[in-house]
């Protein structure tokens, strides 16, 4: 299947049943700067993902499923954006600066209780300034939840942080499930030919990482 045809096919998934005792949820970067209209890197798709993610989390918490969050905490030591641009963030405006409102997870999805929160300064939680912290948190998570073998990945943006962290979690030993109504993209990462980035991300994850592509309505937690 060609990547540029994948979006249409991904919109017609089949029913997916998941064992709630062996499944967790990872919420990727659902922060104010992405999800609020006054945010520095707002996308309507990120905002639209809030409601289905909130509904999914309510079901997951009712089943006692563990939740992992990532959030970008960017900026240089002096609060500037200079070296961040040099390290690969040049296609986006300065956003998710550590300590600001924009870097906080949206209120509707705010972590509670024993939820794990992983800071990151890279597309991939296991790279960048907080990589060792991420490794420690995920190693502890594995010890605390040895039966978990599958992670539902939701959040923003599809072809960047959702993509890289889904791939990273796959190689950390987990099966990946991605409900398409719970992920958001952004025009800054799109080709003039259309949603090629979105399509390629789903194509790669499903074909190379064997991720299950579904929707929250068709995904049943049993």
KETOR-104442 format. One record per residue (C-alpha): x, y, z. Coordinates in steps of 0.1 Angstrom, whole numbers, padded with zeros to 4 digits, always signed. Layout:
# KETOR-104442
XYZ ...
END
This chain:
# KETOR-104442
+0000+0000+0000 +0014+0034-0010 +0018+0059+0019 -0001+0086+0001 -0031+0064-0001 -0030+0054+0035 -0052+0080+0051 -0083+0068+0032 -0077+0032+0042 -0069+0041+0078 -0104+0057+0081 -0120+0023+0076 -0106+0002+0103 -0121-0029+0119 -0131-0036+0154 -0102-0040+0178 -0106-0057+0212 -0079-0050+0238 -0073-0067+0272 -0075-0039+0297 -0053-0058+0322 -0024-0059+0297 -0029-0025+0280 -0018+0011+0290 -0023+0045+0274 +0004+0070+0263 -0007+0106+0259 +0018+0125+0237 +0022+0163+0242 -0014+0174+0246 -0002+0208+0258 -0017+0243+0257 +0006+0256+0230 -0007+0229+0206 -0043+0226+0217 -0055+0261+0226 -0062+0288+0200 -0040+0312+0219 -0012+0287+0219 +0021+0293+0201 +0017+0263+0178 -0020+0257+0178 -0036+0232+0154 -0073+0226+0151 -0066+0188+0149 -0048+0188+0182 -0078+0207+0198 -0102+0182+0182 -0084+0153+0197 -0091+0165+0233 -0127+0152+0236 -0120+0116+0222 -0089+0113+0243 -0107+0124+0274 -0134+0098+0268 -0108+0071+0262 -0089+0081+0294 -0122+0079+0314 -0127+0044+0302 -0091+0034+0308 -0091+0048+0344 -0124+0030+0351 -0106-0002+0341 -0076+0007+0363 -0053+0010+0333 -0020+0029+0337 -0015+0062+0319 +0018+0077+0307 +0021+0113+0295 +0049+0130+0276 +0052+0168+0274 +0077+0190+0256 +0098+0212+0279 +0118+0233+0254 +0141+0263+0255 +0177+0271+0261 +0190+0277+0296 +0186+0315+0291 +0150+0311+0280 +0158+0318+0243 +0152+0295+0213 +0185+0298+0195 +0200+0264+0200 +0166+0247+0198 +0163+0259+0163 +0198+0246+0155 +0188+0212+0169 +0159+0208+0145 +0129+0228+0156 +0133+0254+0129 +0100+0247+0111 +0080+0257+0142 +0076+0289+0162 +0091+0289+0197 +0066+0269+0218 +0062+0247+0250 +0089+0267+0268 +0096+0252+0302 +0077+0269+0330 +0051+0286+0308 +0014+0281+0304 +0019+0268+0269 +0040+0238+0282 +0013+0226+0306 -0010+0197+0296 -0045+0208+0289 -0069+0208+0319 -0092+0183+0304 -0064+0157+0302 -0044+0167+0333 -0025+0138+0349 -0038+0125+0382 -0028+0100+0409 -0002+0075+0397 +0000+0087+0361 +0036+0089+0348 +0047+0122+0332 +0078+0122+0311 +0095+0155+0301 +0113+0157+0268 +0133+0181+0247 +0133+0160+0215 +0107+0144+0192 +0116+0111+0209 +0114+0108+0247 +0145+0087+0248 +0166+0114+0231 +0176+0149+0243 +0183+0164+0277 +0158+0143+0297 +0165+0110+0280 +0179+0094+0311 +0149+0105+0332 +0126+0089+0305 +0146+0057+0306 +0143+0055+0344 +0106+0062+0344 +0099+0036+0317 +0121+0010+0334 +0102+0016+0367 +0069+0015+0347 +0079-0020+0334 +0087-0032+0370 +0054-0018+0383 +0033-0032+0354 +0050-0064+0342 +0018-0077+0325 +0015-0046+0302 +0024-0056+0267 +0004-0031+0246 +0002+0007+0247 -0025+0028+0230 -0008+0060+0217 -0027+0092+0214 -0018+0129+0212 -0001+0153+0188 +0014+0157+0163 +0008+0126+0142 +0039+0126+0120 +0063+0139+0145 +0061+0132+0183 +0033+0106+0180 +0053+0089+0153 +0087+0090+0170 +0073+0080+0204 +0052+0052+0190 +0082+0038+0173 +0103+0042+0204 +0078+0024+0226 +0076-0004+0201 +0114-0009+0204 +0110-0006+0242 +0090-0038+0240 +0054-0028+0235 +0027-0035+0209 +0013-0002+0196 -0024+0007+0190 -0033+0041+0174 -0069+0054+0173 -0069+0079+0145 -0095+0102+0161 -0072+0106+0191 -0042+0120+0172 -0037+0154+0156 -0015+0168+0129 -0005+0203+0118 -0002+0222+0086 +0035+0231+0092 +0044+0195+0087 +0024+0189+0055 +0036+0186+0020 +0021+0207-0008 +0009+0174-0021 -0014+0169+0009 -0013+0149+0041 +0018+0129+0030 +0034+0132+0065 +0003+0119+0082 -0001+0091+0057 +0035+0080+0059 +0035+0080+0097 +0006+0056+0098 +0019+0036+0069 +0053+0032+0086 +0039+0024+0120 +0015-0002+0107 +0037-0019+0083 +0071-0017+0100 +0061-0016+0136 +0030-0037+0132 +0009-0010+0150 -0029-0015+0150 -0046+0015+0134 -0081+0019+0146 -0106+0045+0162 -0117+0050+0197 -0152+0039+0188 -0141+0007+0173 -0116+0000+0200 -0131-0021+0229 -0114-0024+0262 -0124-0058+0277 
END
